[in-house]
Amino acid sequence: MKIKKVLTPKYWWIPVISMFLINIAAYSGSKLLTDSGHHFDISLPIDFAIPFIPAFIIIYILSYLQWVGGYGLVALESKEVCYRVISSEIIAKLICFVIFMLLPTTLERPSTEGYGIFGAITNLIYSMDTPTTLFPSVHCLESWILFRTAHKITRYKRWLVPLYFVFALLVFASVLFVKQHLIVDIPAAILVGEIGLFLGKKLKAERIFIKINKKFLRVSS
C-alpha cells in the first residue's frame, strides 16, 4: 500500500490521534495517580500454579505490532468502520481508567535470572512497566477488540478473523506466562471490551467523530 494512499483519507487522523491520547491518559495517567498508593493483590491459587515461561515475551511484544497493524486496517477500511470501532475502543479504555482508579491492583513478579535471552528481554519489560494497572488487562482488551471487529475488514476478513482469534488466545497465554497479569484480568478485559463495543453501537458514539471531522476537516459524513 503506497504511503500517499495511506495518508490521503483525512477522516482517520482525529479518531486515531484521539485513541492514542486517551490510551496514554487511561494507562499512564492512572499509573501516575495510583502507583504511590495501596494496591490490591487479587491472585488466585491457580495463578501460583502457572509456570513462568519467558519465551512468551515475544508474543507479548508482538501484540504491539498487531495493534498498530490492526487499528491501521480499521482506520483505512472506511469512515464508518473507523469511527465505530475506534469510538468503541475509546469507551472501553475510559472504563479501564475508572477501574484502574477504583481498584488498583498488583502482583508479585518472579526473578528473571537464569532464563537467558528471553529472561533478559522480560526483565527489560519489567523495568519499563510497573506491575500495576493490571485489572483488566489492556493487552488482552486490545487483541480481543481487534478479533471481534476483524470481520469489518472486508478485504481480509476470511483469514483475518481466525488469525486474530488465535493471536488473541496467544496473547492471553503470554500475559500469564510472563507474569504480567493474573487470571481474572483476562475475563475482565473481554467483558470491558464487549461493553465498549455494545455502548459504542447503542450510543452511536461514532457521531462525535462525524461532527468533529465535518467541522474541522470538512469531511462529509
C-alpha positions, -999 to +999 in steps of 0.1 A: +000+000+000+015+033-011+023+059+016+003+086-003-028+063-003-025+057+034-021+093+043-047+107+019-080+099+038-083+128+062-111+112+082-089+088+102-065+114+117-086+127+145-100+093+156-066+077+156-049+105+174-078+107+199-075+070+206-037+073+211-040+102+236-068+086+256-048+053+258-019+073+273-042+091+297-060+059+308-029+038+312-001+060+321-023+087+338-038+061+361-004+048+370+008+083+380-022+088+401-022+054+419+013+040+420+022+057+452-010+044+470-022+010+482-027-018+456-047-050+459-033-084+451-062-104+436-042-135+428-060-168+428-044-202+437-042-211+401-020-180+394+007-195+415+005-228+396+010-212+362+047-216+353+070-187+343+078-192+306+097-160+295+098-172+258+062-159+256+076-124+260+079-125+222+041-128+218+037-101+244+058-077+224+044-087+190+009-077+203+020-041+200+026-046+163-008-063+160-024-032+175-007-009+151-015-030+121-050-039+132-062-005+140-044+008+109-066-016+088-097-005+108-089+032+102-084+027+064-113+004+058-139+032+057-152+062+076-180+041+092-157+013+104-131+037+116-155+058+136-174+029+151-145+007+161-123+035+175-151+052+194-159+018+210-123+012+218-121+046+235-152+039+256-136+006+267-104+024+276-123+050+296-140+022+315-105+008+322-094+041+336-123+042+361-115+006+372-077+014+375-086+043+397-111+024+419-093-009+421-056-005+416-041-040+415-006-055+416+012-089+416+045-104+426+069-109+397+094-138+396+131-134+392+143-135+356+178-146+363+189-178+347+165-177+318+189-165+291+179-140+264+142-143+270+147-137+307+167-106+298+140-093+275+114-099+301+134-081+327+137-051+303+099-051+300+096-053+338+119-023+342+098-002+318+064-011+333+054-013+369+032-043+380+001-021+383-030-012+362-035-049+357-073-054+361-085-055+333-056-064+310-051-038+283-031-063+263-060-087+262-085-060+257-069-046+226-064-080+210-099-090+218-115-059+202-094-064+171-106-100+169-142-090+174-141-063+147-119-082+122-149-092+101-154-055+093-121-055+073-139-068+042-108-073+021-091-097+045-118-110+068-116-146+057-082-151+071-080-121+095-108-133+118-093-168+126-058-153+127-068-126+152-087-152+173-056-175+175-034-145+183-058-133+210-055-167+227-017-165+224-018-130+240-040-143+268-014-171+274+016-147+271+004-122+298+001-152+322+033-170+314+054-138+316+037-129+348+024-096+337-012-104+346-034-126+367-062-150+355-090-126+365-075-098+343-084-118+311-122-122+315-123-087+328-107-075+296-131-094+275-161-081+294-149-045+292-142-049+255-177-062+249-192-034+270-173-009+249-185-024+217-221-026+229-221+010+242-204+023+210-231+008+189-260+016+213-250+052+218-239+056+182-207+070+196-192+074+161-213+106+157-188+125+177-161+119+150-186+127+122-193+161+138-156+169+146-143+159+112-171+177+095-164+209+115-126+210+114-116+189+084-147+194+063-151+156+058-186+147+048-205+120+067 
